[in-house]
Amino acid sequence: MIDAPEQLAAVSLFHSLADPTRLRIVQRLMGGETRVRDLVSELGLAQSTISEHVACLRDCGLVEGRVEGRQVFYSLTRPELIDILQAAEVLLDATGHKVDLCSVYGRHDTTEARR
């Protein structure tokens, strides 16, 4: 059985990935390091928004920056994060994405969830 502090840490981990923008950033970083300006271009969001989310991921210990001249290249700190996200994809495929139908966390759009 997981004790309370470990449960809270797990909740914090999944909460850090629950934001769509942070998840997109992590998914992009699964392909290798990148700069904030590249994320701005690829995700089509404001630089301040991307920077805020990267800072959150960095504070959570999931992302780190490597300074090269005047640029910072961000990457995932742990390859286990890739394993977690890949396992989540397998689970979503196995359940038919039924989590989308959840009355608390789902999108409640049954048409979209069935695709």
Secondary structure, 3 states (H helix, E strand, C coil): CCCHHHHHHHHHHHHHHHCHHHHHHHHHHCCCCECHHHHHHHHCCCHHHHHHHHHHHHHCCCEEEEEECCEEEEEECCCHHHHHHHHHHHHHHHHCCHHHHCCCCCCCCHHHHCC
